[in-house]
Amino acid sequence: MRETLRVLKKGGTFAIHDLMSPIRYGNMQEFISELKKEGYEKVELIDTTNNMFMSRREAIRLQLGGSTLLVGRK
């Protein structure tokens, strides 16, 4: 993930949507803090299972609990 963000030009935006479990990605709040220290702006982690794209019930049924959107700008 970090390598993907490395190639982003200044002013560019990114959006990564995945099942961001701690087992796969580690502590996302720490990662967001690191990105902000590196100069990224407005980095957010958005829970997409809370009626943004689907209800919690649908997320559980589809095994998408923890579906999250990481967005920001460099």
C-alpha positions in Angstrom: 0.0 0.0 0.0 2.8 2.4 0.9 4.5 1.8 -2.5 1.3 2.7 -4.3 1.0 5.9 -2.4 4.7 6.7 -3.0 4.1 7.2 -6.7 1.2 9.6 -6.2 2.0 13.2 -7.3 1.6 16.2 -5.1 -2.1 17.2 -5.1 -3.2 13.8 -6.3 -5.9 11.9 -4.4 -6.2 8.3 -3.5 -9.0 5.9 -2.5 -8.4 2.3 -1.4 -11.4 0.1 -0.6 -10.8 -3.2 1.1 -11.4 -5.3 4.2 -9.0 -3.5 6.4 -8.7 -5.9 9.2 -5.8 -5.5 11.7 -4.5 -8.9 10.7 -4.1 -7.7 7.0 -3.2 -4.1 7.5 -2.2 -3.6 11.1 -3.3 -0.5 13.0 -4.9 1.8 10.4 -5.0 4.8 12.8 -1.3 4.6 13.2 -0.9 4.3 9.4 -3.0 7.4 8.9 -0.9 9.3 11.4 2.3 8.2 9.6 0.8 9.4 6.2 0.0 12.8 7.7 3.5 13.1 9.1 4.8 12.4 5.5 2.7 15.3 4.2 -0.5 13.7 3.1 -3.6 15.9 3.7 -7.1 15.0 4.8 -6.6 11.3 5.2 -9.7 9.5 6.3 -10.9 6.0 7.1 -14.6 5.6 6.2 -16.6 2.5 7.3 -18.5 1.6 4.2 -20.8 -1.0 5.9 -22.8 1.7 7.7 -25.4 2.4 4.9 -22.9 4.1 2.6 -22.8 1.2 0.1 -24.6 -1.5 2.1 -26.2 -2.1 5.4 -24.4 -3.9 8.3 -26.7 -6.9 7.8 -25.7 -7.1 4.1 -22.0 -6.7 4.9 -22.2 -9.6 7.4 -24.1 -11.8 4.9 -21.6 -11.0 2.2 -18.7 -11.5 4.6 -17.6 -7.9 4.1 -17.6 -6.8 7.8 -14.7 -4.3 8.1 -15.1 -3.0 4.6 -13.4 0.4 4.7 -12.5 3.2 2.4 -9.1 4.9 2.9 -9.1 8.3 1.1 -6.8 11.3 1.1 -4.8 13.7 -0.8 -1.0 14.2 -1.1 
